[in-house]
Amino acid sequence: MKCTGVKDVCYAPAQLPVCKSLRFLTIKDCPGFTDASLAVVGMICPQLEQVDLSGLGEVTDNGLLPLIKSSEGSLVKVDLSGCKNITDVAVSSLVKAHGKSVKQVSLEGCSKITDASLFCISENCTELAELDLSNCMVSDSGVASLASAKHFKLRVLSLFGCSKVTQASVQFLGSMGKLEGLNLQYCNMIGNHNIASLEKQLWWCDILA
């Protein structure tokens, strides 16, 4: 659903209907949709597998945490692109609860996300194949953590616009032998000569820089 007229709930009945058959949910770019509504969604839809909340800039951890807590199923794909108020607390909770099932996570534009989220992802995610960290506040330490996770199945990684990622990350990225796609555009602290070196190390990987 994508509609500017959607408003937050002002009142929720004590007895809410439960829809256990719903697996895929998209609520994107709805500026009037905030924490109160998201928490109710979590209670109504406990078996979600794919959730797209991209562009919900007003949503915070206070809305996302109840949804995660209410989830009885196994989340596989989670898109939080543009959820600029989501923090490491929510991401850590997400991967601790669903690390064995989640395969795709997008945190593009989540500017409050730091290395703390990557540490938790590295420790808990065994099936993660795609991770978008574009314009997040992650650094070389977070990249090193991802590279050190031996159980990782990561195939696609985006660090687009991650200004704190420097040339020090080249050696870590070079050791991620399962990567098939890597976006390093606007990672200005890496340098063209280091990109060239990385392209030689990961010759099979499609690298955008």
N, C-alpha and C positions, 0 to 999 in steps of 0.2 A: 504494500500500500504506500502511495506517495501522494500526500494531500496536505495543503497548507491549512485547511480548515479543521483538522483534527485537534481537539482540545483535551486537556488533562481531565481525569475523572475527579469529580468533587465528592462523590459518595459511592461506596461499594457496599452492596448488601452482605449481610453476615453469611448467607449461603450462596456461594458462587457456583455457576455451572462449570463442569469440568469436561474438557474436550481432550480425551486421551488418544484420539486418532490423528490429531494434527502433528505432523512431523516437520514441515517447512514453514517458516514464518518470516515475512519481510515487512518491516516498518521503517521506511527510510525517508529522510528529508521532510519530516513532519515537525516543524518548530514548536508546535503546541503540545507535543508529546514528551512528557518528562517522567521523573522518578515514580510518582504515584501510579501512573498508568502502567509502567513497565513492571512494577511489583505485582500488580493485579494480573497481568499477562502471565507471569510466572506461575501463579496459583491456578489459573484456568487451563494452561497448556503445559502439563508436567512431562510430556514425552517428546519434546522437541529434539530434533537432530541437527537441523540447520537454522541458524538465526542470522538475519541481516538487519542490523540496526544502524546502518551507515547514515551519517548526516544528522544524527540526533544529538546536536551540540549541547542541549540542556540536560541530558541524562548524565548522572553521576554514579559513583559507586553505590549510593543509597538505593538506586533503582536496580542496578545490575546484580548486586549481591543477593537480593531476595529471589530473583529469577534463577540464579545459579543454585541457590539453596533448595528451591522448589522443584528443580529438575530431577525427575526420577529415571529418565532415559540417559542415553549417551550422546552428548553433543559431538558432532563430527566437523561441522563448518560454522565458524563464528566470524562475522564481519562487523567490526566496530569502527570502521573508517570514519573519521571526522567527529568521533565522540571525544571531543577535546577535554572533557572534564573527568574522564575515566583515568584512574591511577593504577599504580602497581598493586595496590591492595586487591582490586577487583580481578586483575589479570592473574595474580597469584592464586586467588580462590578458584578461578576458572580452571586453571591447569592442574591444580591439586585434585579437583573433583572429577575432571574429565581428561586427564593427561593420557589415559590408556586408549581413548577413543578419538580424540580430536585430531583431524588431519590437515585442516586449513584454518589459519587465523590471520585476519587483517587488522592491523592497528595503525593504519595509515593516518597521519595527522593527529594522532593521540599524543600531544606534545608533553603530557605529564608522565609518559612511560619512560622508565629509565632502565639501567642495567639490572635492577632488582627483579624486574619481570623476566629478563633473559636468564638469570640465575635459576629462577623457579621453573621456567620452561625447560631448561637443560636437565634439571633433576627429575621432572615429572612426565614429560611428553615422550612417548615411545613410538607413536605412529605419525607424528607431525611431518607433513610433506611440503607444505607451503607456508611461508611466514613473511608477512609484509610489515616492515618497520619504518616505512617512509616517513621522514620528518619527525621521528621520535628522538628523545634525548638520550639515546644509547651511545656507548663509547667502546673503545677497544677492549675493555674488561668484559663487557657483555658479549662481544664477538668471540673472545677467547673462550668464554663459558660455553657458547654454542659449539665451537669447534672441538671442545674436550668431551662432549657428550657422545660416548662410543655407541650408545644404543640408537642414536638419531637416524632417521630416514629422510632427512631434509633434502628436497630436490630443488626447490625454488626459494630464493631469499632476496628481499628487496631492502636495501639500505639507502634508497633514494633520499637525498637531502639531509642525511644524518651528519651534521656538521662536526660532531665530536668524534667521529670515526676517522682515524689517521692512518698513516703509512704503517704504523705498528700492527694494524689488523691484517696486512697482506699475508704474513706468515700463517696466521690462524685460518684465514679464508683458503689459503693454498692447501691446507691439510684436510679440507672438507671435500673428500674425493667423490661424494655422491651427488654433489651439486650439478644440476643441469641448466639452471638459469640464475643469474646474479645481476642485480641492478645496483650500480655504484654511481649513478648520475648525481651530480652536485655534491659528491663527497670530496670537496675541494682540498681537504688535508691529505689526500692519498697521493696525488701526483701522477702525471701521465706515464713516467718511466716505471713506476710501481705497478700501474695497471698493465703495462706491457709484460712485465715479469709474471704477473698473475695469469695473464692469458696463456703464457707458455706452460705454467704449472697445471692449469685447468684447461687444457687445449680442447677438450670435448664440451666444455661449458659455454653457453651463450651469455657473454658478459656485456652489459650495457654500461658505458662510462662516458 
